Amino acid sequence: AANPPYRILVAKPGLDGHDRGALVVARALRDAGFEVIYTGLRRTPEEIVEAALQEDVEAVGVSILSGAHRPLVRRILEGLAQHGLADVPVFVGGLIPDRDVAYLREIGVAEVFGPDTPTSEAARALGSRLAELRLRRAVPGSDS
């Protein structure tokens, strides 16, 4: 059997009133063969973590336009860790100032995509990261 598609949650936290960016990303990832679960607008970090748990996703993509992304993303990362999902990579996309990119990487974001990142490139980066994680899970440290 072929590898099942990567399951990724695309989330839109905070109070951004429109989600064109998130929808474009979700569609691009679907076109690239990902299985995309989209949370819709204005989700709290807790709702996003809950969705990641319930949907058993392999990655979380967070689309952000507002300036409130620092605490939101931190709460998503903390929530995932509390539920044993610390190894689920979180990707952030949107209009993120350079100084915040470094901060997001520091707190554990896997990759930050700016508005000028082509969606095809983002999909490729996600795919290779998730392929790596699947391999690591398939080959645990101990031989089971």
ROKEVO-621575 format. One record per residue: chain; residue number from 1; x, y negated, z of N, C-alpha, C in turn. Coordinates in steps of 0.02 Angstrom, whole numbers, plus 50000, padded with zeros to 5 digits. Example, Ala and Ser with C-alpha at 12.3 -4.5 7.8 and 13.67 -1.06 7.14 Angstrom:
{unit = A pos = 1 nx = 50660 ny = 50284 nz = 50390 cax = 50615 cay = 50225 caz = 50390 cx = 50660 cy = 50165 cz = 50390} $
{unit = A pos = 2 nx = 50642 ny = 50112 nz = 50354 cax = 50684 cay = 50053 caz = 50357 cx = 50645 cy = 49998 cz = 50394} $
END
This chain:
{unit = A pos = 1 nx = 50042 ny = 50060 nz = 50000 cax = 50000 cay = 50000 caz = 50000 cx = 50044 cy = 49938 cz = 50000} $
{unit = A pos = 2 nx = 50022 ny = 49888 nz = 49965 cax = 50059 cay = 49825 caz = 49964 cx = 50055 cy = 49792 cz = 50033} $
{unit = A pos = 3 nx = 50102 ny = 49748 nz = 50047 cax = 50099 cay = 49712 caz = 50110 cx = 50035 cy = 49672 cz = 50113} $
{unit = A pos = 4 nx = 50001 ny = 49673 nz = 50170 cax = 49942 cay = 49629 caz = 50176 cx = 49964 cy = 49556 cz = 50172} $
{unit = A pos = 5 nx = 49919 ny = 49512 nz = 50150 cax = 49938 cay = 49441 caz = 50146 cx = 49952 cy = 49413 cz = 50215} $
{unit = A pos = 6 nx = 49994 ny = 49363 nz = 50217 cax = 50008 cay = 49329 caz = 50280 cx = 49945 cy = 49292 cz = 50303} $
{unit = A pos = 7 nx = 49928 ny = 49300 nz = 50366 cax = 49870 cay = 49264 caz = 50394 cx = 49895 cy = 49201 cz = 50429} $
{unit = A pos = 8 nx = 49870 ny = 49145 nz = 50406 cax = 49892 cay = 49082 caz = 50435 cx = 49832 cy = 49040 cz = 50454} $
{unit = A pos = 9 nx = 49835 ny = 49010 nz = 50512 cax = 49783 cay = 48965 caz = 50535 cx = 49802 cy = 48894 cz = 50514} $
{unit = A pos = 10 nx = 49758 ny = 48860 nz = 50479 cax = 49771 cay = 48789 caz = 50462 cx = 49725 cy = 48747 cz = 50506} $
{unit = A pos = 11 nx = 49755 ny = 48705 nz = 50546 cax = 49717 cay = 48669 caz = 50597 cx = 49726 cy = 48594 cz = 50589} $
{unit = A pos = 12 nx = 49675 ny = 48559 nz = 50611 cax = 49675 cay = 48486 caz = 50606 cx = 49658 cy = 48458 cz = 50675} $
{unit = A pos = 13 nx = 49707 ny = 48450 nz = 50719 cax = 49691 cay = 48425 caz = 50786 cx = 49681 cy = 48350 cz = 50787} $
{unit = A pos = 14 nx = 49656 ny = 48326 nz = 50842 cax = 49653 cay = 48254 caz = 50851 cx = 49592 cy = 48224 cz = 50818} $
{unit = A pos = 15 nx = 49593 ny = 48159 nz = 50809 cax = 49533 cay = 48124 caz = 50789 cx = 49535 cy = 48101 cz = 50716} $
{unit = A pos = 16 nx = 49579 ny = 48129 nz = 50676 cax = 49580 cay = 48109 caz = 50606 cx = 49512 cy = 48123 cz = 50576} $
{unit = A pos = 17 nx = 49484 ny = 48073 nz = 50542 cax = 49416 cay = 48080 caz = 50517 cx = 49412 cy = 48115 cz = 50450} $
{unit = A pos = 18 nx = 49467 ny = 48126 nz = 50416 cax = 49461 cay = 48161 caz = 50352 cx = 49516 cy = 48214 cz = 50348} $
{unit = A pos = 19 nx = 49502 ny = 48266 nz = 50309 cax = 49549 cay = 48322 caz = 50310 cx = 49570 cy = 48342 cz = 50240} $
{unit = A pos = 20 nx = 49571 ny = 48293 nz = 50195 cax = 49593 cay = 48309 caz = 50127 cx = 49660 cy = 48344 cz = 50127} $
{unit = A pos = 21 nx = 49708 ny = 48317 nz = 50167 cax = 49774 cay = 48346 caz = 50169 cx = 49772 cy = 48419 cz = 50190} $
{unit = A pos = 22 nx = 49735 ny = 48433 nz = 50243 cax = 49731 cay = 48502 caz = 50268 cx = 49698 cy = 48547 cz = 50216} $
{unit = A pos = 23 nx = 49647 ny = 48522 nz = 50182 cax = 49613 cay = 48563 caz = 50132 cx = 49658 cy = 48577 cz = 50072} $
{unit = A pos = 24 nx = 49697 ny = 48527 nz = 50052 cax = 49744 cay = 48537 caz = 49997 cx = 49794 cy = 48591 cz = 50015} $
{unit = A pos = 25 nx = 49819 ny = 48588 nz = 50077 cax = 49867 cay = 48638 caz = 50100 cx = 49835 cy = 48707 cz = 50103} $
{unit = A pos = 26 nx = 49775 ny = 48710 nz = 50132 cax = 49740 cay = 48774 caz = 50137 cx = 49730 cy = 48805 cz = 50068} $
{unit = A pos = 27 nx = 49710 ny = 48764 nz = 50020 cax = 49698 cay = 48790 caz = 49952 cx = 49764 cy = 48813 cz = 49921} $
{unit = A pos = 28 nx = 49817 ny = 48773 nz = 49930 cax = 49882 cay = 48791 caz = 49900 cx = 49907 cy = 48857 cz = 49929} $
{unit = A pos = 29 nx = 49898 ny = 48866 nz = 49995 cax = 49920 cay = 48928 caz = 50027 cx = 49878 cy = 48987 cz = 50002} $
{unit = A pos = 30 nx = 49813 ny = 48977 nz = 49995 cax = 49771 cay = 49030 caz = 49968 cx = 49794 cy = 49049 cz = 49898} $
{unit = A pos = 31 nx = 49807 ny = 48998 nz = 49857 cax = 49830 cay = 49011 caz = 49788 cx = 49896 cy = 49049 cz = 49789} $
{unit = A pos = 32 nx = 49937 ny = 49038 nz = 49840 cax = 50001 cay = 49071 caz = 49845 cx = 49994 cy = 49141 cz = 49876} $
{unit = A pos = 33 nx = 49932 ny = 49161 nz = 49891 cax = 49921 cay = 49229 caz = 49916 cx = 49915 cy = 49236 cz = 49990} $
{unit = A pos = 34 nx = 49913 ny = 49181 nz = 50026 cax = 49904 cay = 49183 caz = 50099 cx = 49830 cy = 49194 cz = 50115} $
{unit = A pos = 35 nx = 49818 ny = 49223 nz = 50171 cax = 49750 cay = 49225 caz = 50197 cx = 49744 cy = 49167 cz = 50246} $
{unit = A pos = 36 nx = 49701 ny = 49119 nz = 50230 cax = 49699 cay = 49057 caz = 50268 cx = 49635 cy = 49053 cz = 50309} $
{unit = A pos = 37 nx = 49643 ny = 49041 nz = 50374 cax = 49587 cay = 49028 caz = 50418 cx = 49589 cy = 48953 cz = 50433} $
{unit = A pos = 38 nx = 49536 ny = 48918 nz = 50416 cax = 49536 cay = 48846 caz = 50424 cx = 49491 cy = 48826 cz = 50482} $
{unit = A pos = 39 nx = 49517 ny = 48787 nz = 50529 cax = 49479 cay = 48771 caz = 50590 cx = 49431 cy = 48713 cz = 50581} $
{unit = A pos = 40 nx = 49437 ny = 48675 nz = 50528 cax = 49395 cay = 48616 caz = 50522 cx = 49423 cy = 48557 cz = 50561} $
{unit = A pos = 41 nx = 49386 ny = 48503 nz = 50562 cax = 49410 cay = 48440 caz = 50590 cx = 49408 cy = 48437 cz = 50667} $
{unit = A pos = 42 nx = 49448 ny = 48391 nz = 50692 cax = 49443 cay = 48369 caz = 50761 cx = 49444 cy = 48425 cz = 50812} $
{unit = A pos = 43 nx = 49491 ny = 48469 nz = 50806 cax = 49497 cay = 48524 caz = 50853 cx = 49544 cy = 48504 cz = 50910} $
{unit = A pos = 44 nx = 49529 ny = 48529 nz = 50970 cax = 49575 cay = 48518 caz = 51026 cx = 49630 cy = 48570 cz = 51020} $
{unit = A pos = 45 nx = 49688 ny = 48557 nz = 51050 cax = 49741 cay = 48607 caz = 51050 cx = 49717 cy = 48674 cz = 51078} $
{unit = A pos = 46 nx = 49674 ny = 48670 nz = 51129 cax = 49649 cay = 48732 caz = 51160 cx = 49607 cy = 48772 cz = 51110} $
{unit = A pos = 47 nx = 49565 ny = 48738 nz = 51070 cax = 49525 cay = 48773 caz = 51021 cx = 49569 cy = 48805 cz = 50967} $
{unit = A pos = 48 nx = 49623 ny = 48771 nz = 50950 cax = 49668 cay = 48797 caz = 50899 cx = 49704 cy = 48859 cz = 50924} $
{unit = A pos = 49 nx = 49726 ny = 48857 nz = 50987 cax = 49758 cay = 48915 caz = 51017 cx = 49709 cy = 48974 cz = 51020} $
{unit = A pos = 50 nx = 49648 ny = 48959 nz = 51040 cax = 49596 cay = 49010 caz = 51044 cx = 49584 cy = 49043 cz = 50976} $
{unit = A pos = 51 nx = 49581 ny = 49001 nz = 50924 cax = 49570 cay = 49027 caz = 50857 cx = 49629 cy = 49070 cz = 50835} $
{unit = A pos = 52 nx = 49689 ny = 49049 nz = 50851 cax = 49749 cay = 49088 caz = 50833 cx = 49747 cy = 49157 cz = 50866} $
{unit = A pos = 53 nx = 49725 ny = 49158 nz = 50928 cax = 49718 cay = 49221 caz = 50965 cx = 49666 cy = 49266 cz = 50933} $
{unit = A pos = 54 nx = 49606 ny = 49238 nz = 50921 cax = 49551 cay = 49278 caz = 50896 cx = 49564 cy = 49303 cz = 50826} $
{unit = A pos = 55 nx = 49597 ny = 49262 nz = 50785 cax = 49606 cay = 49281 caz = 50715 cx = 49670 cy = 49321 cz = 50704} $
{unit = A pos = 56 nx = 49709 ny = 49330 nz = 50758 cax = 49770 cay = 49370 caz = 50753 cx = 49815 cy = 49345 cz = 50696} $
{unit = A pos = 57 nx = 49829 ny = 49280 nz = 50695 cax = 49867 cay = 49251 caz = 50640 cx = 49942 cy = 49259 cz = 50650} $
{unit = A pos = 58 nx = 49978 ny = 49253 nz = 50596 cax = 50051 cay = 49259 caz = 50598 cx = 50086 cy = 49192 cz = 50601} $
{unit = A pos = 59 nx = 50048 ny = 49139 nz = 50588 cax = 50077 cay = 49071 caz = 50590 cx = 50021 cy = 49022 cz = 50599} $
{unit = A pos = 60 nx = 50039 ny = 48963 nz = 50624 cax = 49991 cay = 48909 caz = 50633 cx = 50018 cy = 48848 cz = 50596} $
{unit = A pos = 61 nx = 49977 ny = 48821 nz = 50551 cax = 49996 cay = 48760 caz = 50515 cx = 49953 cy = 48703 cz = 50542} $
{unit = A pos = 62 nx = 49986 ny = 48650 nz = 50564 cax = 49949 cay = 48594 caz = 50593 cx = 49957 cy = 48533 cz = 50548} $
{unit = A pos = 63 nx = 49900 ny = 48507 nz = 50525 cax = 49900 cay = 48449 caz = 50481 cx = 49884 cy = 48388 cz = 50523} $
{unit = A pos = 64 nx = 49928 ny = 48338 nz = 50519 cax = 49921 cay = 48280 caz = 50564 cx = 49930 cy = 48215 cz = 50526} $
{unit = A pos = 65 nx = 49886 ny = 48168 nz = 50538 cax = 49895 cay = 48102 caz = 50510 cx = 49899 cy = 48049 cz = 50564} $
{unit = A pos = 66 nx = 49872 ny = 48064 nz = 50623 cax = 49870 cay = 48013 caz = 50675 cx = 49936 cy = 48012 cz = 50713} $
{unit = A pos = 67 nx = 49945 ny = 47959 nz = 50751 cax = 50007 cay = 47953 caz = 50789 cx = 50008 cy = 47995 cz = 50852} $
{unit = A pos = 68 nx = 49953 ny = 48031 nz = 50865 cax = 49949 cay = 48068 caz = 50928 cx = 49978 cy = 48138 cz = 50923} $
{unit = A pos = 69 nx = 50020 ny = 48150 nz = 50873 cax = 50040 cay = 48219 caz = 50861 cx = 50087 cy = 48247 cz = 50914} $
{unit = A pos = 70 nx = 50127 ny = 48205 nz = 50947 cax = 50174 cay = 48233 caz = 50996 cx = 50140 cy = 48274 cz = 51050} $
{unit = A pos = 71 nx = 50095 ny = 48244 nz = 51090 cax = 50063 cay = 48285 caz = 51143 cx = 50020 cy = 48341 cz = 51114} $
{unit = A pos = 72 nx = 49988 ny = 48330 nz = 51057 cax = 49945 cay = 48381 caz = 51029 cx = 49985 cy = 48443 cz = 51011} $
{unit = A pos = 73 nx = 50040 ny = 48432 nz = 50976 cax = 50080 cay = 48489 caz = 50954 cx = 50112 cy = 48524 cz = 51015} $
{unit = A pos = 74 nx = 50133 ny = 48484 nz = 51064 cax = 50162 cay = 48514 caz = 51123 cx = 50111 cy = 48559 cz = 51158} $
{unit = A pos = 75 nx = 50048 ny = 48536 nz = 51162 cax = 49997 cay = 48576 caz = 51195 cx = 49981 cy = 48640 cz = 51156} $
{unit = A pos = 76 nx = 49984 ny = 48636 nz = 51090 cax = 49974 cay = 48696 caz = 51049 cx = 50030 cy = 48746 cz = 51062} $
{unit = A pos = 77 nx = 50092 ny = 48723 nz = 51062 cax = 50149 cay = 48767 caz = 51075 cx = 50145 cy = 48798 cz = 51144} $
{unit = A pos = 78 nx = 50128 ny = 48757 nz = 51194 cax = 50123 cay = 48782 caz = 51263 cx = 50067 cy = 48833 cz = 51268} $
{unit = A pos = 79 nx = 50010 ny = 48819 nz = 51236 cax = 49954 cay = 48865 caz = 51239 cx = 49970 cy = 48931 cz = 51207} $
{unit = A pos = 80 nx = 50003 ny = 48930 nz = 51150 cax = 50022 cay = 48992 caz = 51116 cx = 50069 cy = 49033 cz = 51162} $
{unit = A pos = 81 nx = 50117 ny = 48998 nz = 51192 cax = 50165 cay = 49033 caz = 51236 cx = 50129 cy = 49065 cz = 51295} $
{unit = A pos = 82 nx = 50081 ny = 49028 nz = 51324 cax = 50044 cay = 49055 caz = 51382 cx = 50005 cy = 49118 cz = 51365} $
{unit = A pos = 83 nx = 49985 ny = 49124 nz = 51302 cax = 49946 cay = 49182 caz = 51281 cx = 49989 cy = 49236 cz = 51248} $
{unit = A pos = 84 nx = 50055 ny = 49231 nz = 51258 cax = 50099 cay = 49282 caz = 51230 cx = 50111 cy = 49275 cz = 51155} $
{unit = A pos = 85 nx = 50098 ny = 49216 nz = 51128 cax = 50107 cay = 49206 caz = 51056 cx = 50165 cy = 49159 cz = 51042} $
{unit = A pos = 86 nx = 50215 ny = 49160 nz = 51085 cax = 50272 cay = 49115 caz = 51076 cx = 50308 cy = 49128 cz = 51011} $
{unit = A pos = 87 nx = 50302 ny = 49188 nz = 50984 cax = 50339 cay = 49203 caz = 50922 cx = 50299 cy = 49187 cz = 50859} $
{unit = A pos = 88 nx = 50239 ny = 49158 nz = 50868 cax = 50200 cay = 49136 caz = 50810 cx = 50226 cy = 49067 cz = 50789} $
{unit = A pos = 89 nx = 50257 ny = 49062 nz = 50730 cax = 50285 cay = 48997 caz = 50711 cx = 50231 cy = 48945 cz = 50699} $
{unit = A pos = 90 nx = 50246 ny = 48884 nz = 50720 cax = 50200 cay = 48828 caz = 50709 cx = 50233 cy = 48781 cz = 50658} $
{unit = A pos = 91 nx = 50197 ny = 48767 nz = 50605 cax = 50220 cay = 48722 caz = 50554 cx = 50179 cy = 48658 cz = 50558} $
{unit = A pos = 92 nx = 50211 ny = 48601 nz = 50549 cax = 50176 cay = 48538 caz = 50553 cx = 50184 cy = 48501 cz = 50487} $
{unit = A pos = 93 nx = 50129 ny = 48474 nz = 50462 cax = 50133 cay = 48435 caz = 50401 cx = 50096 cy = 48370 cz = 50410} $
{unit = A pos = 94 nx = 50118 ny = 48319 nz = 50375 cax = 50082 cay = 48255 caz = 50378 cx = 50130 cy = 48196 cz = 50376} $
{unit = A pos = 95 nx = 50104 ny = 48139 nz = 50395 cax = 50143 cay = 48078 caz = 50394 cx = 50180 cy = 48072 cz = 50461} $
{unit = A pos = 96 nx = 50237 ny = 48105 nz = 50465 cax = 50273 cay = 48108 caz = 50528 cx = 50336 cy = 48065 cz = 50523} $
{unit = A pos = 97 nx = 50343 ny = 48016 nz = 50566 cax = 50404 cay = 47975 caz = 50565 cx = 50466 cy = 48018 cz = 50578} $
{unit = A pos = 98 nx = 50522 ny = 47999 nz = 50547 cax = 50584 cay = 48038 caz = 50552 cx = 50603 cy = 48053 cz = 50624} $
{unit = A pos = 99 nx = 50597 ny = 48002 nz = 50668 cax = 50619 cay = 48014 caz = 50737 cx = 50577 cy = 48068 cz = 50770} $
{unit = A pos = 100 nx = 50514 ny = 48076 nz = 50747 cax = 50471 cay = 48126 caz = 50776 cx = 50485 cy = 48195 cz = 50749} $
{unit = A pos = 101 nx = 50512 ny = 48198 nz = 50688 cax = 50529 cay = 48263 caz = 50659 cx = 50579 cy = 48298 cz = 50704} $
{unit = A pos = 102 nx = 50630 ny = 48261 nz = 50727 cax = 50681 cay = 48290 caz = 50771 cx = 50649 cy = 48313 cz = 50836} $
{unit = A pos = 103 nx = 50604 ny = 48273 nz = 50863 cax = 50570 cay = 48291 caz = 50925 cx = 50530 cy = 48355 cz = 50916} $
{unit = A pos = 104 nx = 50492 ny = 48360 nz = 50862 cax = 50450 cay = 48418 caz = 50851 cx = 50492 cy = 48481 cz = 50844} $
{unit = A pos = 105 nx = 50548 ny = 48475 nz = 50809 cax = 50593 cay = 48533 caz = 50802 cx = 50619 cy = 48553 cz = 50870} $
{unit = A pos = 106 nx = 50636 ny = 48503 nz = 50911 cax = 50664 cay = 48515 caz = 50977 cx = 50615 cy = 48555 cz = 51021} $
{unit = A pos = 107 nx = 50550 ny = 48538 nz = 51018 cax = 50503 cay = 48572 caz = 51062 cx = 50481 cy = 48640 cz = 51033} $
{unit = A pos = 108 nx = 50505 ny = 48656 nz = 50973 cax = 50492 cay = 48724 caz = 50949 cx = 50453 cy = 48731 cz = 50885} $
{unit = A pos = 109 nx = 50440 ny = 48675 nz = 50850 cax = 50406 cay = 48680 caz = 50786 cx = 50453 cy = 48712 cz = 50734} $
{unit = A pos = 110 nx = 50427 ny = 48760 nz = 50696 cax = 50468 cay = 48797 caz = 50650 cx = 50491 cy = 48755 cz = 50591} $
{unit = A pos = 111 nx = 50446 ny = 48713 nz = 50567 cax = 50462 cay = 48674 caz = 50507 cx = 50415 cy = 48614 cz = 50504} $
{unit = A pos = 112 nx = 50441 ny = 48558 nz = 50481 cax = 50400 cay = 48498 caz = 50475 cx = 50400 cy = 48477 cz = 50402} $
{unit = A pos = 113 nx = 50340 ny = 48472 nz = 50373 cax = 50334 cay = 48453 caz = 50303 cx = 50307 cy = 48383 cz = 50297} $
{unit = A pos = 114 nx = 50343 ny = 48339 nz = 50263 cax = 50320 cay = 48271 caz = 50252 cx = 50270 cy = 48269 cz = 50195} $
{unit = A pos = 115 nx = 50242 ny = 48209 nz = 50185 cax = 50191 cay = 48202 caz = 50132 cx = 50219 cy = 48214 cz = 50062} $
{unit = A pos = 116 nx = 50285 ny = 48208 nz = 50055 cax = 50314 cay = 48217 caz = 49988 cx = 50338 cy = 48289 cz = 49976} $
{unit = A pos = 117 nx = 50325 ny = 48334 nz = 50023 cax = 50343 cay = 48404 caz = 50011 cx = 50292 cy = 48435 cz = 49963} $
{unit = A pos = 118 nx = 50314 ny = 48461 nz = 49906 cax = 50265 cay = 48495 caz = 49863 cx = 50235 cy = 48555 cz = 49899} $
{unit = A pos = 119 nx = 50170 ny = 48565 nz = 49890 cax = 50138 cay = 48620 caz = 49926 cx = 50168 cy = 48687 cz = 49907} $
{unit = A pos = 120 nx = 50191 ny = 48693 nz = 49845 cax = 50221 cay = 48757 caz = 49824 cx = 50285 cy = 48771 cz = 49864} $
{unit = A pos = 121 nx = 50322 ny = 48718 nz = 49878 cax = 50383 cay = 48725 caz = 49918 cx = 50367 cy = 48744 cz = 49990} $
{unit = A pos = 122 nx = 50315 ny = 48713 nz = 50017 cax = 50293 cay = 48729 caz = 50085 cx = 50272 cy = 48802 cz = 50088} $
{unit = A pos = 123 nx = 50235 ny = 48825 nz = 50038 cax = 50212 cay = 48894 caz = 50037 cx = 50271 cy = 48942 cz = 50033} $
{unit = A pos = 124 nx = 50321 ny = 48923 nz = 49994 cax = 50380 cay = 48966 caz = 49988 cx = 50418 cy = 48970 cz = 50054} $
{unit = A pos = 125 nx = 50426 ny = 48913 nz = 50087 cax = 50460 cay = 48911 caz = 50152 cx = 50423 cy = 48953 cz = 50203} $
{unit = A pos = 126 nx = 50357 ny = 48946 nz = 50205 cax = 50316 cay = 48985 caz = 50251 cx = 50324 cy = 49060 cz = 50236} $
{unit = A pos = 127 nx = 50320 ny = 49077 nz = 50173 cax = 50324 cay = 49147 caz = 50154 cx = 50389 cy = 49179 cz = 50175} $
{unit = A pos = 128 nx = 50444 ny = 49144 nz = 50165 cax = 50508 cay = 49175 caz = 50182 cx = 50516 cy = 49181 cz = 50257} $
{unit = A pos = 129 nx = 50490 ny = 49131 nz = 50294 cax = 50494 cay = 49133 caz = 50367 cx = 50452 cy = 49191 cz = 50394} $
{unit = A pos = 130 nx = 50393 ny = 49201 nz = 50366 cax = 50349 cay = 49254 caz = 50390 cx = 50374 cy = 49323 cz = 50369} $
{unit = A pos = 131 nx = 50405 ny = 49327 nz = 50312 cax = 50434 cay = 49391 caz = 50290 cx = 50488 cy = 49412 cz = 50339} $
{unit = A pos = 132 nx = 50528 ny = 49363 nz = 50360 cax = 50581 cay = 49375 caz = 50409 cx = 50552 cy = 49401 cz = 50475} $
{unit = A pos = 133 nx = 50498 ny = 49369 nz = 50498 cax = 50466 cay = 49388 caz = 50561 cx = 50437 cy = 49458 cz = 50556} $
{unit = A pos = 134 nx = 50406 ny = 49475 nz = 50499 cax = 50378 cay = 49542 caz = 50491 cx = 50432 cy = 49594 cz = 50494} $
{unit = A pos = 135 nx = 50489 ny = 49579 nz = 50463 cax = 50545 cay = 49626 caz = 50464 cx = 50568 cy = 49637 cz = 50535} $
{unit = A pos = 136 nx = 50574 ny = 49581 nz = 50572 cax = 50599 cay = 49586 caz = 50640 cx = 50552 cy = 49627 cz = 50684} $
{unit = A pos = 137 nx = 50486 ny = 49619 nz = 50672 cax = 50438 cay = 49659 caz = 50711 cx = 50442 cy = 49732 cz = 50692} $
{unit = A pos = 138 nx = 50455 ny = 49746 nz = 50628 cax = 50457 cay = 49815 caz = 50604 cx = 50519 cy = 49851 cz = 50630} $
{unit = A pos = 139 nx = 50571 ny = 49812 nz = 50644 cax = 50634 cay = 49841 caz = 50668 cx = 50649 cy = 49815 cz = 50738} $
{unit = A pos = 140 nx = 50615 ny = 49843 nz = 50789 cax = 50627 cay = 49819 caz = 50857 cx = 50698 cy = 49835 cz = 50880} $
{unit = A pos = 141 nx = 50719 ny = 49799 nz = 50932 cax = 50787 cay = 49809 caz = 50958 cx = 50800 cy = 49883 cz = 50974} $
{unit = A pos = 142 nx = 50753 ny = 49914 nz = 51007 cax = 50761 cay = 49985 caz = 51023 cx = 50729 cy = 50026 cz = 50968} $
{unit = A pos = 143 nx = 50755 ny = 50086 nz = 50955 cax = 50722 cay = 50125 caz = 50902 cx = 50663 cy = 50163 cz = 50933} $
{unit = A pos = 144 nx = 50603 ny = 50138 nz = 50916 cax = 50543 cay = 50169 caz = 50944 cx = 50520 cy = 50225 cz = 50898} $
END
